[in-house]
């Protein structure tokens, strides 16, 4: 009788839990516990069978969600391995006929749109439990426990890999260009692409491009940079200035979020935060604030704040991409060869020779 009086509340809780965090039920132990609770509640309502129908539907939806996500894990992209064969890079200079990003897409706006398409596709595969995994992982480390029941989330890793691949692709495209004039054009092209990403609200791609251009093999190309009109790049770097906890970026993100709330079109609704910073914010929120107040009560303020951050992210990830997919451009972005850090330095030194003793020593070692 006691159980019957609040069975509806238990069902509501389980329904929301299984819909929002299906991964919590992926191991046998938790699924068994769920079934046991469901069985007990069903017994309270044997007369009309309404509860049984609801529970049956809930279990079916849960199994479908788990199946869909495990399929995504199985078919997730195998990321490109960087080109590491030094001999190949040293012996075969890139031919003028060799394909580069400009031969595939020379319009910065279109490339920014295709990058946004890829970002939204990857973001759509990140779920609340992936984000809460950060908190779970931290708790298990703090308690010196091995959380074998928590499956490592590949979705966060895959998204992080995408950021790194894009940074390395930008550096590769710049370093492998032999002629200074064309190299200057390539640098200016990526600056324009990053600016278009900023205008769209795609801060993650913008940051990846800037990171790629700030890598040492690219940054050391002084003769190339001397020919680049850097005013636009300075503006982008100002937006991504790390001082005061990325204050400028956070202001820009807030502006994009406000625009998104009042927007009528999908184009204006796009908000893709710098994912690494977003993850760090959740990490520090959890690390700095205690789970309980000095009086022993739960610190609801902390959890509301984490919840708000995740809720914002879930709102942004539901935006439908307003740009049409260009298979040719996306295929290039996702499969074009990228150099390892070592290979980037070799290409960089071949383009502009070493200038000081340290660079000369590095060049000698690499050769």
Buried (B, 14 or more C-beta within 10 A) or exposed (E): EEEEEEBEEBBEEBBEBBEBBBBBBBEEEEBEEBEEBBEEBBEBBEEEEEBBEBBEEBBEBBBEBBEEBEEEEEEBEEBBEBBEEBEEBBEEEBEEEEEBBBEBBEBBBBBBBBBBBBBBEBBBBBBBBBBBBBBBBBBBEEEEEEBEBBBEBBBBEBBEBBBBBBBBBBBBBBBBBBEBEBBBBBBBBBBBBBBBBBEBBBBBBBBBBBBBBBBEBBEBBEEBBEBBEBEBBEEBBEBBEEEEEBEBBBEBBEEBBEBBEEBEEEBBBBBBBBBBBBBBBBBEBBEEBEEEEEEEEEBEEBBEBBEEBBEBBBBBBEBEBBBEEBEEBBEBBBEBEBBBEBBBBBBBBBBBEBEEEEBEEBBEEBE
